[in-house]
Amino acid sequence: MNEDRIEQLHHCIHGENTPFPSLWDVEGYEEDLMKLRKFNFMMTNLPKYAKSQSTKKRVRVTHDAMFDTLEQFGDIVDLHTLGETVYVQFLTDTYAHSTHKQLNGMMIGNNIVKTKSINISS
């Protein structure tokens, strides 16, 4: 993890006189922040609504719904949703990588989701 990048991002967020990182660096910051918070899986572009597999009705995509869905892929230690993104700490990196392989590019509602997994175990 690059501690200098995390410190620079912290200064940018808090309005200190530090130039915001270029768009080329954003992915590196994202991964560093995931490692810092111990998240080994991320899913982006979540829709607000999707069709329930069990009821076939349109339902809101909530924190609880994402937890229930993703725990089918492995034990979850922590899960946070932020807008159209969900961050997950699976018990093992293997669960995170397997989930990434199965869900990346999948259609949920009208959105194609993008996933990412990283190693947090050292």
C-alpha positions as CSV (number, residue, x, y, z in Angstrom):
1,M,0.0,0.0,0.0
2,N,1.3,3.5,-0.9
3,E,1.0,5.5,2.3
4,D,2.0,8.7,0.5
5,R,-1.0,8.4,-1.9
6,I,-3.4,7.9,1.0
7,E,-2.0,10.9,2.8
8,Q,-2.3,13.0,-0.4
9,L,-5.9,11.9,-0.9
10,H,-6.7,12.7,2.7
11,H,-5.3,16.2,2.2
12,C,-7.4,16.7,-1.0
13,I,-10.6,15.5,0.7
14,H,-10.1,17.9,3.6
15,G,-9.4,20.9,1.4
16,E,-5.8,21.3,2.2
17,N,-3.6,22.8,-0.5
18,T,-2.6,19.6,-2.3
19,P,-3.4,19.1,-6.0
20,F,-6.0,16.4,-6.6
21,P,-4.5,13.2,-8.1
22,S,-4.8,12.8,-11.8
23,L,-7.5,10.5,-13.3
24,W,-4.7,8.0,-14.1
25,D,-4.0,7.6,-10.3
26,V,-7.6,7.1,-9.2
27,E,-7.6,3.3,-9.5
28,G,-4.4,3.2,-7.4
29,Y,-6.1,5.3,-4.7
30,E,-9.2,3.1,-4.8
31,E,-7.1,0.0,-4.2
32,D,-5.1,1.5,-1.4
33,L,-8.3,2.7,0.3
34,M,-9.8,-0.8,-0.1
35,K,-6.7,-2.4,1.5
36,L,-6.7,0.2,4.3
37,R,-10.4,-0.7,5.1
38,K,-9.7,-4.4,4.5
39,F,-12.2,-4.7,1.6
40,N,-11.2,-7.4,-0.8
41,F,-14.1,-7.1,-3.2
42,M,-15.9,-4.2,-4.9
43,M,-18.9,-4.1,-7.2
44,T,-19.8,-0.9,-9.1
45,N,-22.7,0.3,-11.3
46,L,-25.4,-1.2,-9.1
47,P,-28.9,-0.3,-10.1
48,K,-31.4,1.2,-7.7
49,Y,-33.9,-1.5,-8.7
50,A,-33.8,-5.0,-10.1
51,K,-36.1,-8.0,-10.6
52,S,-36.2,-10.4,-7.6
53,Q,-35.4,-14.0,-8.8
54,S,-37.8,-15.5,-6.2
55,T,-40.9,-13.2,-6.7
56,K,-40.1,-11.8,-10.2
57,K,-41.1,-8.4,-8.9
58,R,-39.2,-5.2,-9.2
59,V,-37.4,-4.6,-5.8
60,R,-35.0,-1.9,-4.5
61,V,-31.4,-3.0,-4.3
62,T,-30.5,-2.4,-0.6
63,H,-27.7,-3.1,1.7
64,D,-29.5,-6.1,3.1
65,A,-30.3,-7.4,-0.3
66,M,-26.6,-7.2,-1.4
67,F,-25.5,-8.9,1.8
68,D,-28.0,-11.7,1.3
69,T,-26.9,-12.1,-2.3
70,L,-23.2,-11.9,-1.8
71,E,-23.1,-14.2,1.2
72,Q,-24.0,-17.0,-1.1
73,F,-20.5,-16.7,-2.5
74,G,-18.6,-16.9,0.8
75,D,-18.6,-15.7,4.4
76,I,-18.8,-11.9,4.7
77,V,-16.9,-10.1,7.5
78,D,-18.1,-6.6,6.5
79,L,-20.1,-4.9,3.8
80,H,-20.7,-1.3,3.0
81,T,-22.7,0.3,0.2
82,L,-22.0,3.8,-1.1
83,G,-24.2,5.0,-3.9
84,E,-23.9,2.5,-6.8
85,T,-21.0,0.7,-5.2
86,V,-20.7,-2.1,-2.7
87,Y,-17.5,-2.8,-0.8
88,V,-17.1,-6.3,0.8
89,Q,-14.6,-7.9,3.1
90,F,-15.0,-11.6,2.5
91,L,-13.4,-13.9,5.1
92,T,-10.8,-15.0,2.5
93,D,-9.3,-13.5,-0.6
94,T,-10.3,-16.8,-2.4
95,Y,-14.0,-16.0,-1.9
96,A,-13.5,-12.5,-3.2
97,H,-11.6,-13.7,-6.4
98,S,-14.2,-16.4,-7.0
99,T,-17.1,-13.9,-6.7
100,H,-15.3,-11.5,-9.0
101,K,-14.9,-14.2,-11.7
102,Q,-18.6,-15.1,-11.4
103,L,-20.2,-11.6,-11.3
104,N,-17.9,-9.3,-13.3
105,G,-19.8,-8.1,-16.4
106,M,-23.1,-9.5,-15.2
107,M,-26.4,-7.7,-15.8
108,I,-28.3,-6.6,-12.7
109,G,-31.5,-4.8,-13.4
110,N,-30.6,-2.7,-16.4
111,N,-27.0,-2.2,-15.4
112,I,-23.9,-4.2,-16.3
113,V,-21.8,-4.4,-13.1
114,K,-18.1,-4.2,-12.8
115,T,-16.3,-6.0,-10.0
116,K,-12.8,-6.0,-8.6
117,S,-11.0,-8.2,-6.1
118,I,-7.7,-7.6,-4.4
119,N,-5.5,-9.5,-2.0
120,I,-5.6,-8.2,1.6
121,S,-4.0,-11.2,3.2
122,S,-0.3,-10.8,3.6
